[in-house]
């Protein structure tokens, strides 16, 4: 069974699909945790619909994925 645990999901139903209508957030509470968070988000892509666009961003100790169409 495939499973994925994430720290946050933000869905903006009124936002245009072309400009980031959803965000998935992953945080790691340790030094340089953004690298592990980004890796986990990369692994999350396989659970998403193939026809969405994904952009990844890192911040201090976290990363987030912007989903658009």
C-alpha positions in Angstrom: 0.0 0.0 0.0 1.3 3.4 -1.0 0.9 6.2 1.5 2.1 9.7 2.0 2.1 11.9 5.2 2.3 15.7 4.7 2.3 18.7 7.1 -0.1 20.9 5.3 -2.4 21.4 2.3 -3.9 24.7 1.1 -6.6 24.7 -1.5 -7.8 28.0 -3.0 -11.0 27.1 -5.0 -11.6 30.7 -6.2 -8.1 31.1 -7.6 -7.5 30.6 -11.3 -6.1 27.2 -12.1 -3.2 28.6 -14.1 -1.8 30.5 -11.1 -1.4 28.0 -8.3 -4.7 26.8 -6.9 -3.2 24.4 -4.3 -0.1 24.1 -2.1 1.4 21.1 -0.3 3.7 21.9 2.6 6.3 19.8 4.3 8.4 20.9 7.2 11.4 19.3 9.0 12.4 20.6 12.3 16.2 20.2 11.9 19.1 22.0 10.3 18.9 22.0 6.5 15.5 20.2 6.8 14.4 21.9 3.6 16.4 19.4 1.6 14.6 16.4 3.2 11.3 18.2 2.8 11.9 18.8 -0.9 12.8 15.1 -1.4 9.6 14.0 0.3 7.6 16.3 -1.9 9.3 14.9 -5.0 8.1 11.5 -3.8 4.6 12.9 -3.4 4.3 13.7 -7.1 3.4 10.1 -8.0 0.1 10.6 -6.1 -0.9 13.6 -8.2 -2.8 13.8 -11.4 -0.5 13.7 -14.4 -2.0 16.8 -16.1 -1.1 19.3 -13.4 2.0 21.5 -13.3 4.1 21.4 -10.2 6.7 23.9 -8.9 8.8 23.3 -5.8 10.1 26.0 -3.5 12.3 25.8 -0.3 12.3 28.0 2.7 14.3 27.5 5.9 13.5 24.0 7.3 10.6 23.5 4.9 9.5 23.1 1.3 6.3 23.6 -0.5 4.8 22.5 -3.8 2.6 24.8 -5.9 0.1 23.0 -8.1 -1.4 24.7 -11.2 -3.1 23.5 -14.4 
